[in-house]
Amino acid sequence: MEENKDSIIVGLLSDKKNYRRAFDMIVREYGESLYWKIRRFVLYHEDADDVLQNTFMKAWKNLDSFHGKSKLSTWLFSIAINESLNHVGKKKREEEAMNGVSVAEKLVADDYFDGDKAQALLYEAVSLLPDVQRTVFNLRYFDEMKYSEMSRMLSTSEGALKASYHIAVKKIHDYLAEKGDFAV
């Protein structure tokens, strides 16, 4: 079904007069899935909303650059990942300036977080990973994305992605073991 809607949207993008209609379809079709991909990176609802808005603004500004060589979802997810990583980097610099509460404690206190302490610790462990490992872990673990699709999206080899994923899993396992009886 996604391919059919994508082909309709790509068809509309062939004429600038239809950009608005195509973009409205993009927002409706991909808004929720983009939100959850972003949310796994930035963790907090308000931040995810901001990054989603930035993602759509960047997509709108760059509609001319989408020529259908990749899937529309791949193009949008790439923008969302880049925007998420930019946001996370900015947020880290802000938080380093302030000595504060742990990510897990902030998540448990967040009204929009519906997980438990163990899930909050998992997200905290993921947030401590380097950007590449965090990206690969999120796409593989939460989205169950195949390495071949990740390879196309991130322009890197499947072998490198597999190595990054296994290193990330090891780091998360070690972090959770250090924090308590939480083994992955």
N, C-alpha and C positions, 0 to 999 in steps of 0.2 A: 504494500500500500504506500509506503514511504516513497518508493521509486516513482510511482504514478504521480503523486503530489509534487515531488521534486521536478519531474518532467514538465508539469503544468507551470510551476514557478519559473523554471529555466526558460520555458517558452515565452512567458510574459516578459522576462528580462531581456529578450531580444529586441524589444522596442521600448525606448525610454518613456514613452507615454504611459506604459503599464507598470513602471517601477513602484509607484505607490501601492497599487493593488498586489503586486508580487511581494512587496515588503510586508504588507498586512498579513498575507498568507504565511510568510516566514515567521512572523511574531506569533501567530496563532498556532502554527504547526510545531515550532521548536522552542517556544518560550519556557514551557515547564521542564523539558529535558535539559535545556541549557541551564536553567536555574539550579537544578540538582547537581549537575556537574560542577558548576561554579561553587555551590554551597559546600561541596566536599573539599574544595581547595581553601576557601576563605572562612569556613565554619559558621559564621554568624549570619542570621537572616538579613539584617540591615545591610551588611557588607555585600551579600549575594545580590540583593536588589540593586545596589549601586553598580556592581560589576556587570550585571545583566544589562542594565541600561547603557553602560559604556560599550558593551559588546554589540548591542543593537545599533548604537550610534556609529560605531566603527564599521559595522556591516553596511549600514545605509550609505555612509560616505564612500565605501569601496565597492558598491554594487557593480560599477563598470569593470572592476578587476576580476569578477567571477565570470569565467567563460565555460563552465561546465566540464572542465578537465578532471575535476574530482567531484565526489558527491557533495551536494549542498551541505549536508550535515557535517561532513569532514571539514569543509571550509569554515562553517560557523563554529564548530568545536575548537578548531585551531585558534580562531579569534578569541573565543571564551577562555581557553587555557592561557593564552598570552596575557589577556587582561587580568585574569586571576593571579597569575604569577607576579605581574607588576603590582597588583594590589597587596599581595602577601609581602612582597619585598618592602613596600612603603610602610605597611603596618608593622613589620618587624623592626624597622628603624625607629618608628615612633615608640614601640613598646620597650626597646632597648634603652631609650632615654628615660623611661619610667620603670621603676622597679615595682612590679605588680603581681597580680594573682595569676595562677597557672591557667592554661587553656582549659583544662578539664573543669576547674572550678567555675570559670566563666560560662562554659557550656551548660553545666548543670543548673546554673542560675538563670540562663536564657529562657524566656517564656516560649520561644519557638523551638527549643530543643526538646525532643520527646524520647531521648535515650536514657540509659542508666549510667552509673558511674563507670562501668567497664567500657561502655561505648565511648564515653567522654575521654577516657584514658587512651583508647585506640586512636581517636581523632587527635589527641595531644601528641601521641607518638608519631603519627603521620605528619603533623605540622612541623616536627623537628627535622624531618628528612630534607636533604638538599632538593632543589627544585626538580631536577630530572627524575630522581627516585620517587618523589612525591607524585609527579605527573604519571609515571609508569604504574606506580602502585594504585593510584586512584582509578586509572583507566582499566587496569586488569582486574583488580579485586572488586571494586564497586560496580563498574560498568561491564565487567566480563568481556572486555574488548579483546579480540584476537591480536596476537603480535603482528600479524601481517597488516592489519588495518592500522595499528599504532605506527608501524614502520612507515607507511605511506603518509600518515598525518604528521609525524614528527621528523620525517626525512632522516631516519637512522636505521641501522640494520636490526633484524630480529634478534640476532645474537646479543647485541649490546642491550637491547630492551630486556631480554630474559635475564641477563646478568644484573642489570639495575633492579629488576623486580626481586630477584632472590636476595640481593644485598639489602634491599629495603625491608623485606620480610624478616630477615635476620635481625636487623636493627630494631624493628618493631617488637619482635619476640623478646629480645634482650631488654628493651625498655619496659615492657609489660612485666617481665619476670622480676625486674628490679623494683617495680612499683607494688608488687603483691602477687597474688595467686592467679594471675591472668596470663595463661599461655595461649599462644595462637595456634 
